[in-house]
Amino acid sequence: MTAASTISDDRSNRLPGLDGLRGCAALLVLFYHFTMQVIVPRDMPVIVLKNAFSIGWSGVDLFFVLSGF
C-alpha cells in the first residue's frame, strides 16, 4: 500500500458536516478579533453584537477539537 492510497482512504472517512462546523469556528475567532477592535458608544445596538462575539475565543478550542476528531 502506498502513501497516496492511505491518504485517499483517510479522506473517504471525513464528515463534511464537521468541516462546516470547523469553518464556523474559524469565523467565530475572526469576528471576535474584529469586534474587539471596534470602539462604539455604550448606547448603540452594536454593543449587543460585541457582547455576542465575546465568546469567539472558544472557536480556537472548537477548531482544534474538531481537527483531532
PQR file with spaces between the fields and no chain letter, atoms N, CA, C, O and H, PARSE charges and radii, in Angstrom:
ATOM       1  N    MET     1       0.851   -1.174    0.000 -0.4000 1.5000
ATOM       2  CA   MET     1       0.000    0.000    0.000 -0.0000 2.0000
ATOM       3  C    MET     1       0.896    1.235    0.000  0.5500 1.7000
ATOM       4  O    MET     1       1.820    1.350    0.805 -0.5500 1.4000
ATOM       5  N    THR     2       0.612    2.136   -0.898 -0.4000 1.5000
ATOM       6  CA   THR     2       1.418    3.347   -0.996 -0.0000 2.0000
ATOM       7  C    THR     2       0.848    4.438   -0.109  0.5500 1.7000
ATOM       8  O    THR     2      -0.275    4.338    0.386 -0.5500 1.4000
ATOM       9  H    THR     2      -0.139    2.043   -1.552  0.4000 1.0000
ATOM      10  N    ALA     3       1.647    5.486    0.083 -0.4000 1.5000
ATOM      11  CA   ALA     3       1.207    6.610    0.909 -0.0000 2.0000
ATOM      12  C    ALA     3       0.022    7.330    0.269  0.5500 1.7000
ATOM      13  O    ALA     3      -0.849    7.840    0.973 -0.5500 1.4000
ATOM      14  H    ALA     3       2.559    5.567   -0.319  0.4000 1.0000
ATOM      15  N    ALA     4      -0.011    7.373   -1.053 -0.4000 1.5000
ATOM      16  CA   ALA     4      -1.111    8.058   -1.741 -0.0000 2.0000
ATOM      17  C    ALA     4      -2.437    7.343   -1.508  0.5500 1.7000
ATOM      18  O    ALA     4      -3.465    7.996   -1.334 -0.5500 1.4000
ATOM      19  H    ALA     4       0.697    6.959   -1.625  0.4000 1.0000
ATOM      20  N    SER     5      -2.429    6.012   -1.501 -0.4000 1.5000
ATOM      21  CA   SER     5      -3.678    5.291   -1.272 -0.0000 2.0000
ATOM      22  C    SER     5      -4.124    5.427    0.178  0.5500 1.7000
ATOM      23  O    SER     5      -5.324    5.426    0.452 -0.5500 1.4000
ATOM      24  H    SER     5      -1.594    5.481   -1.643  0.4000 1.0000
ATOM      25  N    THR     6      -3.182    5.545    1.113 -0.4000 1.5000
ATOM      26  CA   THR     6      -3.536    5.745    2.512 -0.0000 2.0000
ATOM      27  C    THR     6      -4.198    7.093    2.713  0.5500 1.7000
ATOM      28  O    THR     6      -5.165    7.211    3.465 -0.5500 1.4000
ATOM      29  H    THR     6      -2.207    5.546    0.890  0.4000 1.0000
ATOM      30  N    ILE     7      -3.681    8.106    2.044 -0.4000 1.5000
ATOM      31  CA   ILE     7      -4.266    9.444    2.156 -0.0000 2.0000
ATOM      32  C    ILE     7      -5.675    9.450    1.584  0.5500 1.7000
ATOM      33  O    ILE     7      -6.577   10.038    2.182 -0.5500 1.4000
ATOM      34  H    ILE     7      -2.895    8.011    1.433  0.4000 1.0000
ATOM      35  N    SER     8      -5.880    8.816    0.453 -0.4000 1.5000
ATOM      36  CA   SER     8      -7.220    8.804   -0.138 -0.0000 2.0000
ATOM      37  C    SER     8      -8.200    8.013    0.725  0.5500 1.7000
ATOM      38  O    SER     8      -9.382    8.352    0.772 -0.5500 1.4000
ATOM      39  H    SER     8      -5.147    8.338   -0.032  0.4000 1.0000
ATOM      40  N    ASP     9      -7.733    6.960    1.412 -0.4000 1.5000
ATOM      41  CA   ASP     9      -8.605    6.206    2.307 -0.0000 2.0000
ATOM      42  C    ASP     9      -9.018    7.059    3.504  0.5500 1.7000
ATOM      43  O    ASP     9     -10.163    6.987    3.949 -0.5500 1.4000
ATOM      44  H    ASP     9      -6.772    6.685    1.374  0.4000 1.0000
ATOM      45  N    ASP    10      -8.093    7.868    4.030 -0.4000 1.5000
ATOM      46  CA   ASP    10      -8.402    8.733    5.163 -0.0000 2.0000
ATOM      47  C    ASP    10      -9.430    9.785    4.786  0.5500 1.7000
ATOM      48  O    ASP    10     -10.293   10.119    5.598 -0.5500 1.4000
ATOM      49  H    ASP    10      -7.162    7.927    3.669  0.4000 1.0000
ATOM      50  N    ARG    11      -9.360   10.304    3.593 -0.4000 1.5000
ATOM      51  CA   ARG    11     -10.286   11.360    3.180 -0.0000 2.0000
ATOM      52  C    ARG    11     -11.686   10.816    2.934  0.5500 1.7000
ATOM      53  O    ARG    11     -12.659   11.563    3.033 -0.5500 1.4000
ATOM      54  H    ARG    11      -8.660   10.033    2.933  0.4000 1.0000
ATOM      55  N    SER    12     -11.810    9.534    2.617 -0.4000 1.5000
ATOM      56  CA   SER    12     -13.134    8.969    2.375 -0.0000 2.0000
ATOM      57  C    SER    12     -13.926    8.832    3.680  0.5500 1.7000
ATOM      58  O    SER    12     -15.151    8.717    3.641 -0.5500 1.4000
ATOM      59  H    SER    12     -11.019    8.926    2.536  0.4000 1.0000
ATOM      60  N    ASN    13     -13.258    8.843    4.821 -0.4000 1.5000
ATOM      61  CA   ASN    13     -13.921    8.722    6.116 -0.0000 2.0000
ATOM      62  C    ASN    13     -14.270   10.076    6.728  0.5500 1.7000
ATOM      63  O    ASN    13     -14.785   10.122    7.846 -0.5500 1.4000
ATOM      64  H    ASN    13     -12.263    8.937    4.853  0.4000 1.0000
ATOM      65  N    ARG    14     -14.006   11.169    6.033 -0.4000 1.5000
ATOM      66  CA   ARG    14     -14.266   12.502    6.572 -0.0000 2.0000
ATOM      67  C    ARG    14     -15.761   12.798    6.596  0.5500 1.7000
ATOM      68  O    ARG    14     -16.522   12.312    5.760 -0.5500 1.4000
ATOM      69  H    ARG    14     -13.588   11.131    5.125  0.4000 1.0000
ATOM      70  N    LEU    15     -16.159   13.596    7.560 -0.4000 1.5000
ATOM      71  CA   LEU    15     -17.548   14.018    7.675 -0.0000 2.0000
ATOM      72  C    LEU    15     -17.654   15.471    7.220  0.5500 1.7000
ATOM      73  O    LEU    15     -17.096   16.349    7.879 -0.5500 1.4000
ATOM      74  H    LEU    15     -15.541   13.991    8.239  0.4000 1.0000
ATOM      75  N    PRO    16     -18.344   15.755    6.128 -0.5600 1.5000
ATOM      76  CA   PRO    16     -18.422   17.129    5.613  0.2800 2.0000
ATOM      77  C    PRO    16     -19.072   18.095    6.600  0.5500 1.7000
ATOM      78  O    PRO    16     -18.751   19.283    6.597 -0.5500 1.4000
ATOM      79  N    GLY    17     -19.965   17.612    7.432 -0.4000 1.5000
ATOM      80  CA   GLY    17     -20.601   18.481    8.423 -0.0000 2.0000
ATOM      81  C    GLY    17     -19.604   19.042    9.418  0.5500 1.7000
ATOM      82  O    GLY    17     -19.728   20.182    9.865 -0.5500 1.4000
ATOM      83  H    GLY    17     -20.225   16.646    7.434  0.4000 1.0000
ATOM      84  N    LEU    18     -18.607   18.225    9.763 -0.4000 1.5000
ATOM      85  CA   LEU    18     -17.578   18.708   10.689 -0.0000 2.0000
ATOM      86  C    LEU    18     -16.695   19.760   10.036  0.5500 1.7000
ATOM      87  O    LEU    18     -16.203   20.665   10.711 -0.5500 1.4000
ATOM      88  H    LEU    18     -18.506   17.299    9.399  0.4000 1.0000
ATOM      89  N    ASP    19     -16.490   19.647    8.724 -0.4000 1.5000
ATOM      90  CA   ASP    19     -15.720   20.676    8.029 -0.0000 2.0000
ATOM      91  C    ASP    19     -16.444   22.016    8.077  0.5500 1.7000
ATOM      92  O    ASP    19     -15.818   23.062    8.243 -0.5500 1.4000
ATOM      93  H    ASP    19     -16.889   18.912    8.176  0.4000 1.0000
ATOM      94  N    GLY    20     -17.767   21.977    7.930 -0.4000 1.5000
ATOM      95  CA   GLY    20     -18.554   23.202    8.022 -0.0000 2.0000
ATOM      96  C    GLY    20     -18.511   23.798    9.414  0.5500 1.7000
ATOM      97  O    GLY    20     -18.412   25.015    9.573 -0.5500 1.4000
ATOM      98  H    GLY    20     -18.275   21.126    7.795  0.4000 1.0000
ATOM      99  N    LEU    21     -18.585   22.942   10.423 -0.4000 1.5000
ATOM     100  CA   LEU    21     -18.512   23.411   11.808 -0.0000 2.0000
ATOM     101  C    LEU    21     -17.130   23.988   12.109  0.5500 1.7000
ATOM     102  O    LEU    21     -17.004   24.971   12.840 -0.5500 1.4000
ATOM     103  H    LEU    21     -18.665   21.954   10.294  0.4000 1.0000
ATOM     104  N    ARG    22     -16.103   23.371   11.543 -0.4000 1.5000
ATOM     105  CA   ARG    22     -14.738   23.880   11.704 -0.0000 2.0000
ATOM     106  C    ARG    22     -14.610   25.270   11.080  0.5500 1.7000
ATOM     107  O    ARG    22     -13.937   26.142   11.630 -0.5500 1.4000
ATOM     108  H    ARG    22     -16.205   22.573   10.950  0.4000 1.0000
ATOM     109  N    GLY    23     -15.259   25.475    9.925 -0.4000 1.5000
ATOM     110  CA   GLY    23     -15.254   26.783    9.281 -0.0000 2.0000
ATOM     111  C    GLY    23     -15.978   27.822   10.128  0.5500 1.7000
ATOM     112  O    GLY    23     -15.541   28.969   10.220 -0.5500 1.4000
ATOM     113  H    GLY    23     -15.806   24.767    9.478  0.4000 1.0000
ATOM     114  N    CYS    24     -17.083   27.420   10.746 -0.4000 1.5000
ATOM     115  CA   CYS    24     -17.809   28.336   11.640 -0.0000 2.0000
ATOM     116  C    CYS    24     -16.951   28.718   12.846  0.5500 1.7000
ATOM     117  O    CYS    24     -16.985   29.862   13.300 -0.5500 1.4000
ATOM     118  H    CYS    24     -17.438   26.488   10.671  0.4000 1.0000
ATOM     119  N    ALA    25     -16.189   27.766   13.356 -0.4000 1.5000
ATOM     120  CA   ALA    25     -15.304   28.057   14.485 -0.0000 2.0000
ATOM     121  C    ALA    25     -14.239   29.079   14.086  0.5500 1.7000
ATOM     122  O    ALA    25     -13.912   29.973   14.866 -0.5500 1.4000
ATOM     123  H    ALA    25     -16.162   26.837   12.987  0.4000 1.0000
ATOM     124  N    ALA    26     -13.704   28.949   12.883 -0.4000 1.5000
ATOM     125  CA   ALA    26     -12.709   29.917   12.411 -0.0000 2.0000
ATOM     126  C    ALA    26     -13.339   31.297   12.248  0.5500 1.7000
ATOM     127  O    ALA    26     -12.709   32.307   12.560 -0.5500 1.4000
ATOM     128  H    ALA    26     -13.970   28.223   12.249  0.4000 1.0000
ATOM     129  N    LEU    27     -14.577   31.346   11.762 -0.4000 1.5000
ATOM     130  CA   LEU    27     -15.272   32.635   11.633 -0.0000 2.0000
ATOM     131  C    LEU    27     -15.548   33.263   12.992  0.5500 1.7000
ATOM     132  O    LEU    27     -15.477   34.484   13.132 -0.5500 1.4000
ATOM     133  H    LEU    27     -15.089   30.525   11.509  0.4000 1.0000
ATOM     134  N    LEU    28     -15.861   32.449   13.991 -0.4000 1.5000
ATOM     135  CA   LEU    28     -16.051   32.974   15.341 -0.0000 2.0000
ATOM     136  C    LEU    28     -14.813   33.707   15.828  0.5500 1.7000
ATOM     137  O    LEU    28     -14.910   34.781   16.423 -0.5500 1.4000
ATOM     138  H    LEU    28     -15.918   31.457   13.878  0.4000 1.0000
ATOM     139  N    VAL    29     -13.658   33.127   15.574 -0.4000 1.5000
ATOM     140  CA   VAL    29     -12.405   33.745   16.001 -0.0000 2.0000
ATOM     141  C    VAL    29     -12.184   35.059   15.248  0.5500 1.7000
ATOM     142  O    VAL    29     -11.775   36.056   15.843 -0.5500 1.4000
ATOM     143  H    VAL    29     -13.580   32.255   15.091  0.4000 1.0000
ATOM     144  N    LEU    30     -12.453   35.059   13.948 -0.4000 1.5000
ATOM     145  CA   LEU    30     -12.284   36.286   13.167 -0.0000 2.0000
ATOM     146  C    LEU    30     -13.218   37.390   13.648  0.5500 1.7000
ATOM     147  O    LEU    30     -12.797   38.536   13.808 -0.5500 1.4000
ATOM     148  H    LEU    30     -12.785   34.250   13.464  0.4000 1.0000
ATOM     149  N    PHE    31     -14.484   37.049   13.879 -0.4000 1.5000
ATOM     150  CA   PHE    31     -15.429   38.046   14.381 -0.0000 2.0000
ATOM     151  C    PHE    31     -15.028   38.551   15.758  0.5500 1.7000
ATOM     152  O    PHE    31     -15.185   39.735   16.055 -0.5500 1.4000
ATOM     153  H    PHE    31     -14.825   36.118   13.749  0.4000 1.0000
ATOM     154  N    TYR    32     -14.515   37.668   16.594 -0.4000 1.5000
ATOM     155  CA   TYR    32     -14.064   38.063   17.923 -0.0000 2.0000
ATOM     156  C    TYR    32     -12.960   39.111   17.821  0.5500 1.7000
ATOM     157  O    TYR    32     -13.008   40.137   18.499 -0.5500 1.4000
ATOM     158  H    TYR    32     -14.387   36.706   16.353  0.4000 1.0000
ATOM     159  N    HIS    33     -11.975   38.852   16.979 -0.4000 1.5000
ATOM     160  CA   HIS    33     -10.871   39.801   16.838 -0.0000 2.0000
ATOM     161  C    HIS    33     -11.331   41.116   16.217  0.5500 1.7000
ATOM     162  O    HIS    33     -10.841   42.184   16.583 -0.5500 1.4000
ATOM     163  H    HIS    33     -11.936   38.019   16.428  0.4000 1.0000
ATOM     164  N    PHE    34     -12.268   41.039   15.282 -0.4000 1.5000
ATOM     165  CA   PHE    34     -12.775   42.254   14.657 -0.0000 2.0000
ATOM     166  C    PHE    34     -13.554   43.108   15.656  0.5500 1.7000
ATOM     167  O    PHE    34     -13.346   44.319   15.734 -0.5500 1.4000
ATOM     168  H    PHE    34     -12.665   40.171   14.984  0.4000 1.0000
ATOM     169  N    THR    35     -14.446   42.482   16.417 -0.4000 1.5000
ATOM     170  CA   THR    35     -15.279   43.251   17.336 -0.0000 2.0000
ATOM     171  C    THR    35     -14.500   43.774   18.527  0.5500 1.7000
ATOM     172  O    THR    35     -14.923   44.750   19.148 -0.5500 1.4000
ATOM     173  H    THR    35     -14.615   41.498   16.354  0.4000 1.0000
ATOM     174  N    MET    36     -13.386   43.165   18.864 -0.4000 1.5000
ATOM     175  CA   MET    36     -12.581   43.690   19.963 -0.0000 2.0000
ATOM     176  C    MET    36     -11.869   44.985   19.558  0.5500 1.7000
ATOM     177  O    MET    36     -11.445   45.756   20.419 -0.5500 1.4000
ATOM     178  H    MET    36     -13.042   42.373   18.360  0.4000 1.0000
ATOM     179  N    GLN    37     -11.738   45.222   18.260 -0.4000 1.5000
ATOM     180  CA   GLN    37     -11.082   46.432   17.772 -0.0000 2.0000
ATOM     181  C    GLN    37     -12.064   47.580   17.551  0.5500 1.7000
ATOM     182  O    GLN    37     -11.642   48.728   17.408 -0.5500 1.4000
ATOM     183  H    GLN    37     -12.082   44.596   17.561  0.4000 1.0000
ATOM     184  N    VAL    38     -13.361   47.291   17.520 -0.4000 1.5000
ATOM     185  CA   VAL    38     -14.367   48.307   17.244 -0.0000 2.0000
ATOM     186  C    VAL    38     -14.668   49.084   18.524  0.5500 1.7000
ATOM     187  O    VAL    38     -14.922   48.499   19.577 -0.5500 1.4000
ATOM     188  H    VAL    38     -13.703   46.359   17.636  0.4000 1.0000
ATOM     189  N    ILE    39     -14.634   50.397   18.415 -0.4000 1.5000
ATOM     190  CA   ILE    39     -14.963   51.258   19.552 -0.0000 2.0000
ATOM     191  C    ILE    39     -16.336   51.859   19.273  0.5500 1.7000
ATOM     192  O    ILE    39     -16.516   52.585   18.295 -0.5500 1.4000
ATOM     193  H    ILE    39     -14.427   50.872   17.560  0.4000 1.0000
ATOM     194  N    VAL    40     -17.299   51.553   20.135 -0.4000 1.5000
ATOM     195  CA   VAL    40     -18.664   52.050   19.956 -0.0000 2.0000
ATOM     196  C    VAL    40     -19.143   52.698   21.249  0.5500 1.7000
ATOM     197  O    VAL    40     -18.745   52.295   22.342 -0.5500 1.4000
ATOM     198  H    VAL    40     -17.153   50.963   20.929  0.4000 1.0000
ATOM     199  N    PRO    41     -20.004   53.707   21.116 -0.5600 1.5000
ATOM     200  CA   PRO    41     -20.619   54.259   22.327  0.2800 2.0000
ATOM     201  C    PRO    41     -21.485   53.211   23.012  0.5500 1.7000
ATOM     202  O    PRO    41     -21.993   52.308   22.346 -0.5500 1.4000
ATOM     203  N    ARG    42     -21.661   53.307   24.288 -0.4000 1.5000
ATOM     204  CA   ARG    42     -22.404   52.306   25.050 -0.0000 2.0000
ATOM     205  C    ARG    42     -23.886   52.241   24.701  0.5500 1.7000
ATOM     206  O    ARG    42     -24.516   51.208   24.924 -0.5500 1.4000
ATOM     207  H    ARG    42     -21.249   54.040   24.829  0.4000 1.0000
ATOM     208  N    ASP    43     -24.454   53.296   24.167 -0.4000 1.5000
ATOM     209  CA   ASP    43     -25.884   53.279   23.890 -0.0000 2.0000
ATOM     210  C    ASP    43     -26.230   52.759   22.501  0.5500 1.7000
ATOM     211  O    ASP    43     -27.401   52.769   22.122 -0.5500 1.4000
ATOM     212  H    ASP    43     -23.942   54.136   23.985  0.4000 1.0000
ATOM     213  N    MET    44     -25.266   52.316   21.751 -0.4000 1.5000
ATOM     214  CA   MET    44     -25.527   51.832   20.392 -0.0000 2.0000
ATOM     215  C    MET    44     -25.883   50.342   20.405  0.5500 1.7000
ATOM     216  O    MET    44     -25.375   49.590   21.237 -0.5500 1.4000
ATOM     217  H    MET    44     -24.315   52.309   22.059  0.4000 1.0000
ATOM     218  N    PRO    45     -26.759   49.915   19.481 -0.5600 1.5000
ATOM     219  CA   PRO    45     -27.125   48.483   19.414  0.2800 2.0000
ATOM     220  C    PRO    45     -25.957   47.588   19.009  0.5500 1.7000
ATOM     221  O    PRO    45     -26.026   46.371   19.177 -0.5500 1.4000
ATOM     222  N    VAL    46     -24.900   48.169   18.487 -0.4000 1.5000
ATOM     223  CA   VAL    46     -23.741   47.368   18.080 -0.0000 2.0000
ATOM     224  C    VAL    46     -23.088   46.713   19.291  0.5500 1.7000
ATOM     225  O    VAL    46     -22.417   45.690   19.157 -0.5500 1.4000
ATOM     226  H    VAL    46     -24.843   49.158   18.352  0.4000 1.0000
ATOM     227  N    ILE    47     -23.278   47.290   20.460 -0.4000 1.5000
ATOM     228  CA   ILE    47     -22.696   46.704   21.668 -0.0000 2.0000
ATOM     229  C    ILE    47     -23.249   45.299   21.901  0.5500 1.7000
ATOM     230  O    ILE    47     -22.580   44.463   22.508 -0.5500 1.4000
ATOM     231  H    ILE    47     -23.823   48.121   20.569  0.4000 1.0000
ATOM     232  N    VAL    48     -24.459   45.036   21.427 -0.4000 1.5000
ATOM     233  CA   VAL    48     -25.045   43.693   21.552 -0.0000 2.0000
ATOM     234  C    VAL    48     -24.229   42.696   20.732  0.5500 1.7000
ATOM     235  O    VAL    48     -23.943   41.593   21.197 -0.5500 1.4000
ATOM     236  H    VAL    48     -25.003   45.715   20.934  0.4000 1.0000
ATOM     237  N    LEU    49     -23.856   43.084   19.511 -0.4000 1.5000
ATOM     238  CA   LEU    49     -23.014   42.200   18.691 -0.0000 2.0000
ATOM     239  C    LEU    49     -21.649   41.997   19.318  0.5500 1.7000
ATOM     240  O    LEU    49     -21.106   40.893   19.303 -0.5500 1.4000
ATOM     241  H    LEU    49     -24.088   43.980   19.133  0.4000 1.0000
ATOM     242  N    LYS    50     -21.100   43.065   19.869 -0.4000 1.5000
ATOM     243  CA   LYS    50     -19.792   42.947   20.501 -0.0000 2.0000
ATOM     244  C    LYS    50     -19.846   41.965   21.666  0.5500 1.7000
ATOM     245  O    LYS    50     -18.933   41.160   21.851 -0.5500 1.4000
ATOM     246  H    LYS    50     -21.541   43.962   19.881  0.4000 1.0000
ATOM     247  N    ASN    51     -20.909   42.033   22.444 -0.4000 1.5000
ATOM     248  CA   ASN    51     -21.066   41.092   23.559 -0.0000 2.0000
ATOM     249  C    ASN    51     -21.324   39.672   23.059  0.5500 1.7000
ATOM     250  O    ASN    51     -20.851   38.707   23.659 -0.5500 1.4000
ATOM     251  H    ASN    51     -21.651   42.687   22.294  0.4000 1.0000
ATOM     252  N    ALA    52     -22.072   39.543   21.963 -0.4000 1.5000
ATOM     253  CA   ALA    52     -22.363   38.214   21.421 -0.0000 2.0000
ATOM     254  C    ALA    52     -21.100   37.523   20.919  0.5500 1.7000
ATOM     255  O    ALA    52     -20.945   36.314   21.088 -0.5500 1.4000
ATOM     256  H    ALA    52     -22.456   40.327   21.475  0.4000 1.0000
ATOM     257  N    PHE    53     -20.203   38.277   20.307 -0.4000 1.5000
ATOM     258  CA   PHE    53     -18.984   37.680   19.772 -0.0000 2.0000
ATOM     259  C    PHE    53     -17.853   37.610   20.796  0.5500 1.7000
ATOM     260  O    PHE    53     -16.741   37.199   20.463 -0.5500 1.4000
ATOM     261  H    PHE    53     -20.329   39.259   20.169  0.4000 1.0000
ATOM     262  N    SER    54     -18.124   38.005   22.028 -0.4000 1.5000
ATOM     263  CA   SER    54     -17.080   37.913   23.047 -0.0000 2.0000
ATOM     264  C    SER    54     -16.761   36.451   23.385  0.5500 1.7000
ATOM     265  O    SER    54     -15.728   36.172   23.994 -0.5500 1.4000
ATOM     266  H    SER    54     -19.027   38.340   22.299  0.4000 1.0000
ATOM     267  N    ILE    55     -17.626   35.530   23.002 -0.4000 1.5000
ATOM     268  CA   ILE    55     -17.384   34.103   23.228 -0.0000 2.0000
ATOM     269  C    ILE    55     -16.550   33.497   22.088  0.5500 1.7000
ATOM     270  O    ILE    55     -16.245   32.304   22.109 -0.5500 1.4000
ATOM     271  H    ILE    55     -18.465   35.757   22.508  0.4000 1.0000
ATOM     272  N    GLY    56     -16.188   34.307   21.109 -0.4000 1.5000
ATOM     273  CA   GLY    56     -15.468   33.831   19.933 -0.0000 2.0000
ATOM     274  C    GLY    56     -14.123   33.192   20.220  0.5500 1.7000
ATOM     275  O    GLY    56     -13.632   32.408   19.409 -0.5500 1.4000
ATOM     276  H    GLY    56     -16.436   35.275   21.091  0.4000 1.0000
ATOM     277  N    TRP    57     -13.512   33.511   21.360 -0.4000 1.5000
ATOM     278  CA   TRP    57     -12.231   32.893   21.700 -0.0000 2.0000
ATOM     279  C    TRP    57     -12.364   31.376   21.805  0.5500 1.7000
ATOM     280  O    TRP    57     -11.388   30.654   21.602 -0.5500 1.4000
ATOM     281  H    TRP    57     -13.911   34.148   22.019  0.4000 1.0000
ATOM     282  N    SER    58     -13.568   30.887   22.122 -0.4000 1.5000
ATOM     283  CA   SER    58     -13.754   29.439   22.241 -0.0000 2.0000
ATOM     284  C    SER    58     -13.722   28.752   20.874  0.5500 1.7000
ATOM     285  O    SER    58     -13.632   27.527   20.804 -0.5500 1.4000
ATOM     286  H    SER    58     -14.361   31.473   22.287  0.4000 1.0000
ATOM     287  N    GLY    59     -13.796   29.529   19.785 -0.4000 1.5000
ATOM     288  CA   GLY    59     -13.702   28.960   18.451 -0.0000 2.0000
ATOM     289  C    GLY    59     -12.366   28.283   18.198  0.5500 1.7000
ATOM     290  O    GLY    59     -12.288   27.323   17.431 -0.5500 1.4000
ATOM     291  H    GLY    59     -13.869   30.525   19.841  0.4000 1.0000
ATOM     292  N    VAL    60     -11.318   28.778   18.838 -0.4000 1.5000
ATOM     293  CA   VAL    60      -9.993   28.151   18.696 -0.0000 2.0000
ATOM     294  C    VAL    60     -10.026   26.745   19.271  0.5500 1.7000
ATOM     295  O    VAL    60      -9.555   25.799   18.640 -0.5500 1.4000
ATOM     296  H    VAL    60     -11.382   29.557   19.461  0.4000 1.0000
ATOM     297  N    ASP    61     -10.579   26.610   20.461 -0.4000 1.5000
ATOM     298  CA   ASP    61     -10.674   25.286   21.084 -0.0000 2.0000
ATOM     299  C    ASP    61     -11.530   24.348   20.248  0.5500 1.7000
ATOM     300  O    ASP    61     -11.173   23.191   20.031 -0.5500 1.4000
ATOM     301  H    ASP    61     -10.962   27.379   20.974  0.4000 1.0000
ATOM     302  N    LEU    62     -12.662   24.861   19.784 -0.4000 1.5000
ATOM     303  CA   LEU    62     -13.556   24.051   18.963 -0.0000 2.0000
ATOM     304  C    LEU    62     -12.871   23.597   17.679  0.5500 1.7000
ATOM     305  O    LEU    62     -13.013   22.446   17.267 -0.5500 1.4000
ATOM     306  H    LEU    62     -12.952   25.801   19.961  0.4000 1.0000
ATOM     307  N    PHE    63     -12.133   24.497   17.053 -0.4000 1.5000
ATOM     308  CA   PHE    63     -11.425   24.164   15.818 -0.0000 2.0000
ATOM     309  C    PHE    63     -10.440   23.018   16.041  0.5500 1.7000
ATOM     310  O    PHE    63     -10.399   22.069   15.257 -0.5500 1.4000
ATOM     311  H    PHE    63     -12.017   25.432   17.387  0.4000 1.0000
ATOM     312  N    PHE    64      -9.657   23.105   17.095 -0.4000 1.5000
ATOM     313  CA   PHE    64      -8.647   22.072   17.335 -0.0000 2.0000
ATOM     314  C    PHE    64      -9.267   20.753   17.785  0.5500 1.7000
ATOM     315  O    PHE    64      -8.756   19.685   17.447 -0.5500 1.4000
ATOM     316  H    PHE    64      -9.690   23.876   17.731  0.4000 1.0000
ATOM     317  N    VAL    65     -10.344   20.812   18.529 -0.4000 1.5000
ATOM     318  CA   VAL    65     -11.016   19.569   18.921 -0.0000 2.0000
ATOM     319  C    VAL    65     -11.571   18.864   17.685  0.5500 1.7000
ATOM     320  O    VAL    65     -11.434   17.649   17.542 -0.5500 1.4000
ATOM     321  H    VAL    65     -10.759   21.679   18.803  0.4000 1.0000
ATOM     322  N    LEU    66     -12.198   19.630   16.796 -0.4000 1.5000
ATOM     323  CA   LEU    66     -12.742   19.025   15.581 -0.0000 2.0000
ATOM     324  C    LEU    66     -11.644   18.534   14.643  0.5500 1.7000
ATOM     325  O    LEU    66     -11.832   17.542   13.939 -0.5500 1.4000
ATOM     326  H    LEU    66     -12.310   20.617   16.912  0.4000 1.0000
ATOM     327  N    SER    67     -10.517   19.206   14.626 -0.4000 1.5000
ATOM     328  CA   SER    67      -9.401   18.759   13.787 -0.0000 2.0000
ATOM     329  C    SER    67      -8.829   17.441   14.285  0.5500 1.7000
ATOM     330  O    SER    67      -8.373   16.618   13.490 -0.5500 1.4000
ATOM     331  H    SER    67     -10.364   20.012   15.198  0.4000 1.0000
ATOM     332  N    GLY    68      -8.851   17.239   15.592 -0.4000 1.5000
ATOM     333  CA   GLY    68      -8.372   15.990   16.164 -0.0000 2.0000
ATOM     334  C    GLY    68      -9.338   14.837   15.969  0.5500 1.7000
ATOM     335  O    GLY    68      -8.943   13.672   16.020 -0.5500 1.4000
ATOM     336  H    GLY    68      -9.221   17.907   16.238  0.4000 1.0000
ATOM     337  N    PHE    69     -10.601   15.159   15.747 -0.4000 1.5000
ATOM     338  CA   PHE    69     -11.622   14.132   15.572 -0.0000 2.0000
ATOM     339  C    PHE    69     -11.448   13.499   14.224  0.5500 1.7000
ATOM     340  O    PHE    69     -12.207   12.600   13.862 -0.5500 1.4000
ATOM     341  H    PHE    69     -10.922   16.106   15.705  0.4000 1.0000
